[in-house]
């Protein structure tokens, strides 16, 4: 069984952001609605923190996905910090 699961999502609009400067974002994740991750699972107490990663999708204003990337997986860290740079060209 995979320990990965979606905990939320956030959307960032780059329309008003100067992309020539370094930008750091702190995002509040919103729960993803109407998503069923697992069915019929019982007694699945985790004995350690989950393996966590971030998926990045660059989406145009029309909703077309232009590019995507993923961070490395932080295994068993309760409060992971991702210090990774992504360049979308």
N, C-alpha and C positions, 0 to 999 in steps of 0.2 A: 504494500500500500504506500502511496506517495504521501509524504508529510507536507507537501506544498498545498496551500489553499489560498484563494483570493480573500483578502480581508477588507478591501475597499478600493476605491478609485478616485482620482482627482483629474480635473481638466485645467490646463494652463493655456491662456490665450497669449500668443506672442505678438499680437497686433500692436500693443502699446509698450513693448519692451525693446530697449536698445540692445540689439544682439551683438554689437561691437564691443560691449563691456562685459565683464564677468558678472553673471547673475547666479545668485543662490536662492533656492526656493525652499520654504518650509510649508508643506501642504497638509491640510487636514483631510484625511480620507473619508469619503462618504460611502456608507455600506452599499454594496451592489444589490439591487432589488431583483426579485424574481429569478434567483439563481439557486439551483439545487446542486450542491457539491457532492454529497454522498447520501445514499439511501440505505436504510436498515443497518446502521452501525450502532453498536451498543457497547457500553463500558470501555470507552476509548480515552481514559484518563492519560494525558501526556505526562511522562515522567521528567521531561526536560523541555526547554523552550523550543519552539518550532524552527525549522530551517526557513530563512527569510530571504527574499530577493525582490527587486523592483523591476517591473516591465515598463519600458518607455515606448510610446507610439506617437509618431509625428503625424498629425492628421490635418489635412487642408480644411479650409472653411466650408468646402462642399461635403466634407465627411470622408474623403478618400484617404486611406492610409498611405503616407508617402515613404515612411521608413519606420523601423522598429529596432529595439535593442533590449538587452537585459543585463542587470548587474550580476556580479558573482554571488553565489549563495553564501549567506552567513549562517553557519550551522550551529544550532543550539545557543544562540545569543538572545536574551530576553529584550534587549534594546539595541538593535544593530545600528551601526553608523556606516553609511556608504560614502566613501571619498573616492568617487570615480568620475571621470570626465567623458562625456559623449559628444561627438561632433556629427551633426547631420548636415550633409551638403547636397 
